[in-house]
């Protein structure tokens, strides 16, 4: 059982409306169930530019996080990492951490960490450091992160230094909370990328290519767009609060047109809808896609299981109020634990990208959904085009 053709027309109409009204310049939407795949490619790669195609390249930003988590799980299954081991041996820069007495307070007012940071802390975003959901420069630690060009804000690949220097700079800062105490978004995936490189003895980007992208046929996924493929790339736009329109966030020949010094495990990748379909099918297949097994079924179940306690959720700096009402967090993905809105049934898991993308799999229904746009979100809450996509996708299922 796949999709009802008549209702797929409804999916098209909903998405076309967002493009026609100027909500997004262009998009690619892909819905798959079993062998049935339906794709909508609508609008332009840039305002006034050429048409979007199924193979158009987008900045997937935080959709990088699940890929980084899978890379770590590969090393865990090979015994080169262990979930509850301290990271100190491979990342000695992070040994003997100090922790802010008060997140609002000066960086010098610290106490010793109660315990070391573990691999599990990085995977679940409980290492004690991350993005604070407040306006820029609200907290002293925010100002310090920005001054060190650690990239803990909207992705700008040209800013952060190479991994060794990035980790050295990061290690000069105290943690915001005790390890294991709270969920804090984003930074765990960037530290995890450095850990993966040291544990594997390979640059992070090479490990991803050799162990994930090539086996799954994800030919268009990487940390930059080669010069001969830039004609498939989109211009990224951000909302312009001054006039309600759009302003350029990144040009086609901008930050993602050359390899970055720091390949961000949190938000660095560019990709296509079909590449993330392959990634999703691997997870739906219990770690196998076609003849390739990347992970065991147990590793996929661990990745997609809620790893947070109720206390950790209630004390966390959420992306937005109520984020954890009906949601959990696993390894690089969020999962639905209580049905509270259309398009997000219990058991669905995946993640979004704040530069305009969304991806999820649903094991119970055997579906993969991918939405790629080039309009940055204006807040951590998903925009209307994202909610409408997921609602229309599930409305089209033939049950």
C-alpha positions in Angstrom: 0.0 0.0 0.0 1.4 3.4 -1.0 -0.4 6.7 -1.6 -3.8 7.7 -3.0 -3.2 9.4 -6.3 -6.0 11.9 -5.9 -4.6 13.0 -2.5 -1.1 13.4 -3.9 -2.7 16.1 -6.1 -3.7 17.8 -2.8 -0.1 17.6 -1.7 1.0 19.3 -4.9 -1.6 22.0 -4.6 -0.7 22.8 -1.0 3.0 23.1 -1.8 2.5 25.0 -5.1 0.4 27.5 -3.1 3.4 28.3 -0.9 5.6 28.9 -3.9 3.0 31.0 -5.8 2.4 33.2 -2.8 6.1 33.8 -2.4 6.5 31.9 0.9 9.4 30.0 -0.5 11.2 30.6 -3.8 11.4 26.9 -4.6 11.2 23.4 -3.1 11.7 19.7 -3.6 9.3 17.5 -1.7 9.7 13.7 -1.7 7.3 11.1 -0.1 8.1 7.4 -0.3 6.4 4.3 0.9 7.9 0.9 0.0 8.9 1.2 -3.7 6.4 4.0 -4.4 8.1 7.4 -4.6 6.4 10.7 -5.4 8.4 13.9 -5.9 7.3 17.5 -6.4 10.0 20.0 -7.7 8.5 23.5 -7.7 9.7 27.1 -8.1 13.1 28.5 -8.8 16.6 27.8 -7.4 16.9 31.6 -6.8 14.6 34.6 -7.2 14.5 35.1 -11.0 16.7 32.1 -11.6 16.4 28.6 -13.2 13.8 26.0 -12.2 14.2 23.6 -9.3 14.7 20.0 -10.3 14.6 16.7 -8.4 18.4 16.8 -8.2 18.7 20.4 -7.0 21.2 20.8 -4.1 20.1 22.4 -0.8 21.9 23.3 2.5 20.3 20.8 4.9 22.0 22.3 8.0 20.8 20.4 11.1 19.7 17.4 9.1 23.5 16.8 9.4 23.0 15.7 13.0 21.4 12.3 12.3 24.2 11.5 9.8 26.8 12.3 12.5 25.0 10.1 15.0 25.1 7.2 12.5 28.8 7.7 12.0 29.3 7.4 15.8 27.2 4.3 16.0 29.4 2.6 13.3 32.4 3.2 15.5 30.5 2.1 18.6 29.7 -1.2 16.9 33.3 -1.7 15.9 34.4 -1.1 19.5 36.4 2.0 18.8 34.0 4.0 20.9 31.9 3.0 23.9 28.8 4.8 25.0 29.5 5.5 28.6 33.3 5.9 28.4 34.6 9.4 29.1 35.8 11.2 26.0 39.0 12.3 27.8 41.3 9.7 26.2 40.5 10.9 22.7 39.7 14.5 23.5 42.1 15.3 26.4 41.3 19.0 25.8 37.9 18.3 27.5 39.3 16.6 30.6 38.8 18.3 34.0 35.9 20.6 33.0 34.8 23.6 34.9 31.1 24.5 35.0 29.5 27.9 35.3 28.0 28.5 38.7 25.2 30.5 37.0 24.7 30.6 33.2 24.0 34.3 33.5 27.2 34.9 35.4 30.8 35.8 34.5 32.9 33.1 32.9 35.3 33.1 35.9 32.7 32.0 38.4 32.9 28.2 38.0 32.8 25.0 40.0 34.4 21.6 39.1 32.4 19.2 36.8 30.9 16.4 38.8 32.0 13.8 36.2 33.6 13.6 32.8 31.7 14.0 29.5 30.8 10.7 27.9 30.1 9.6 24.3 26.5 9.2 25.3 26.4 12.8 26.5 27.6 14.0 23.1 25.0 11.9 21.2 22.1 13.0 23.4 23.2 16.7 23.7 23.8 16.4 27.5 27.5 17.3 27.5 26.7 20.6 29.4 27.2 23.0 26.5 25.0 24.1 23.6 22.9 26.9 22.1 21.0 29.0 24.5 17.6 29.9 23.2 17.9 33.7 23.8 18.7 36.7 21.7 22.4 37.0 20.7 24.8 38.3 23.5 22.1 37.8 26.2 24.6 35.6 28.2 28.3 36.1 28.6 29.0 32.6 27.4 27.2 33.4 24.2 29.4 36.4 23.6 32.5 34.2 24.3 31.4 31.5 21.8 30.8 34.1 19.1 34.2 35.8 19.8 35.9 32.5 19.3 34.1 31.8 16.0 32.8 28.4 17.2 29.9 28.4 14.8 27.3 28.0 17.4 24.6 30.0 15.6 23.1 30.0 12.1 25.6 28.0 9.9 28.5 30.0 8.4 31.0 27.4 7.2 33.7 29.9 6.4 34.0 31.1 10.0 35.1 28.3 12.3 38.8 27.2 12.3 40.0 23.7 11.5 39.0 20.9 14.0 42.1 20.9 16.2 42.0 24.7 16.7 38.2 24.6 17.1 38.5 22.1 20.0 41.3 24.1 21.6 39.2 27.2 21.6 36.1 25.4 22.8 38.1 23.9 25.7 38.9 27.3 27.0 35.3 27.9 27.9 33.5 26.5 30.9 30.4 24.3 30.5 27.1 25.9 31.0 25.6 23.0 33.0 26.9 19.8 34.6 27.4 16.9 32.2 24.3 14.8 32.0 22.1 17.4 33.7 20.3 19.1 30.8 19.6 18.9 27.1 21.3 21.8 25.2 21.0 21.9 21.5 23.6 21.6 18.7 27.1 21.7 20.1 27.3 17.9 20.9 27.3 17.1 17.2 30.2 19.4 16.5 32.3 17.9 19.3 31.2 14.4 18.0 32.6 15.1 14.6 36.0 15.8 16.1 35.7 12.6 18.2 34.8 10.5 15.2 37.9 11.8 13.3 40.2 10.9 16.1 38.6 7.5 16.8 38.7 6.5 13.2 42.0 8.0 12.3 40.4 9.7 9.3 39.2 13.2 8.7 35.5 13.4 9.6 34.4 14.3 6.0 36.3 11.3 4.6 34.8 8.9 7.2 31.3 10.0 6.2 32.0 9.6 2.5 33.6 6.2 2.8 31.4 4.6 5.4 28.0 6.2 4.8 27.7 8.2 1.5 29.4 5.8 -0.9 27.7 2.6 0.5 24.3 4.3 0.3 24.8 5.9 -3.1 24.5 9.4 -1.6 26.6 10.9 -4.4 25.5 14.5 -3.9 26.0 14.8 -0.1 29.0 16.6 1.3 30.3 19.7 3.0 30.5 21.8 -0.2 29.3 21.9 -3.8 32.0 21.3 -6.4 32.4 24.0 -9.0 31.0 21.9 -11.8 27.8 21.3 -9.8 27.0 24.9 -8.8 24.4 25.2 -11.5 22.3 22.7 -9.4 22.7 24.7 -6.2 20.2 27.1 -4.6 20.6 30.6 -3.3 19.6 30.7 0.4 17.3 33.4 1.7 16.4 34.8 5.1 13.2 36.7 6.0 13.8 40.5 5.9 12.0 42.0 8.9 12.4 45.5 7.4 10.0 44.9 4.5 8.6 41.4 5.0 10.4 40.1 2.0 13.5 38.0 1.5 17.2 38.9 1.8 20.1 36.8 0.5 21.6 34.6 3.3 24.2 32.8 1.1 24.9 33.0 -2.6 25.4 30.0 -4.9 29.1 30.8 -4.9 29.2 31.6 -1.2 30.2 29.7 1.9 29.3 26.2 0.6 31.2 26.6 -2.7 34.6 25.5 -1.1 35.6 22.9 1.4 35.3 24.3 5.0 38.1 24.3 7.4 35.7 22.8 10.0 33.3 20.2 8.6 30.4 20.8 11.0 28.8 17.6 12.3 25.9 19.8 13.5 24.9 21.7 10.4 27.4 21.5 7.6 26.0 19.3 4.8 24.5 20.0 1.4 22.3 17.2 -0.1 19.4 16.2 -2.3 16.0 14.7 -1.6 17.0 11.3 -3.1 20.1 11.1 -1.0 18.1 11.6 2.2 15.6 9.0 0.9 18.5 6.5 0.7 19.6 7.5 4.3 16.0 7.1 5.5 15.5 3.7 3.8 18.6 2.4 5.5 17.1 3.3 8.9 13.7 1.8 7.9 15.6 -1.3 6.8 17.1 -1.8 10.3 20.5 -0.5 9.2 20.5 -2.1 5.8 19.8 -0.6 2.4 20.0 -2.9 -0.6 23.0 -5.1 -0.1 24.7 -2.8 2.3 24.5 -3.1 6.1 25.7 0.0 7.9 24.3 -0.7 11.3 22.7 -3.5 13.3 18.9 -3.3 13.9 19.6 -2.8 17.6 21.8 0.3 16.8 18.9 1.8 14.8 16.5 1.1 17.6 18.9 2.8 20.1 19.3 5.9 17.8 15.5 6.3 17.5 14.6 5.7 21.2 14.0 8.6 23.6 17.2 8.9 25.7 16.0 11.7 28.0 14.5 11.5 31.4 11.5 13.6 32.3 13.7 15.7 34.6 16.2 16.3 31.8 13.4 17.5 29.6 11.8 19.7 32.2 15.0 21.4 33.1 16.3 21.8 29.5 16.7 25.0 27.5 14.1 23.9 24.9 14.1 25.1 21.3 10.7 26.7 22.0 8.2 26.4 24.9 6.5 23.0 24.8 9.1 21.5 22.5 9.3 18.3 24.6 5.5 18.0 25.0 5.0 14.8 23.1 8.6 14.6 21.8 11.7 12.9 22.9 15.4 13.0 21.8 17.5 10.1 20.8 20.9 10.2 19.0 20.7 13.1 16.6 17.0 12.8 16.0 13.7 13.8 17.7 10.9 11.3 17.9 7.1 11.7 18.5 6.0 10.1 21.8 2.5 11.5 21.9 0.2 12.4 18.9 -0.5 16.1 19.3 -0.7 17.3 15.7 -1.5 16.1 12.2 1.4 14.8 10.2 3.4 13.7 13.2 2.2 10.3 14.5 3.7 8.4 17.4 6.9 6.6 16.4 7.9 9.0 13.6 11.5 10.2 14.0 13.8 12.6 12.1 15.0 16.1 12.2 14.8 19.5 10.5 17.2 22.1 9.2 16.8 25.7 10.1 17.9 26.8 6.6 14.6 25.5 5.3 14.5 21.6 5.4 12.8 18.7 7.1 13.2 14.9 7.0 11.6 12.0 8.9 10.9 8.3 8.7 8.0 6.4 10.1 8.7 2.7 10.8 5.1 1.8 11.5 3.9 3.0 8.1 7.1 2.4 6.2 7.4 6.0 5.0 10.2 8.5 4.3 9.4 12.2 3.9 11.8 14.9 2.7 11.1 18.6 2.3 13.9 20.9 1.0 13.5 24.7 0.6 16.0 27.5 0.5 14.2 29.8 2.9 15.6 30.0 6.4 13.2 29.6 9.3 12.3 32.8 11.1 12.2 31.0 14.5 12.8 27.5 16.0 9.2 26.6 15.3 8.6 24.9 11.9 7.1 27.3 9.3 3.7 26.7 7.7 5.2 25.1 4.6 6.7 22.4 6.8 3.6 21.7 8.8 1.5 21.6 5.6 3.9 19.2 3.9 3.7 16.6 6.7 -0.1 17.0 7.0 -0.6 16.5 3.3 1.8 13.6 3.1 0.0 11.6 5.8 -3.4 12.5 4.3 -2.3 10.9 1.1 -1.5 7.5 2.6 -3.5 4.6 1.3 -4.4 2.7 4.5 
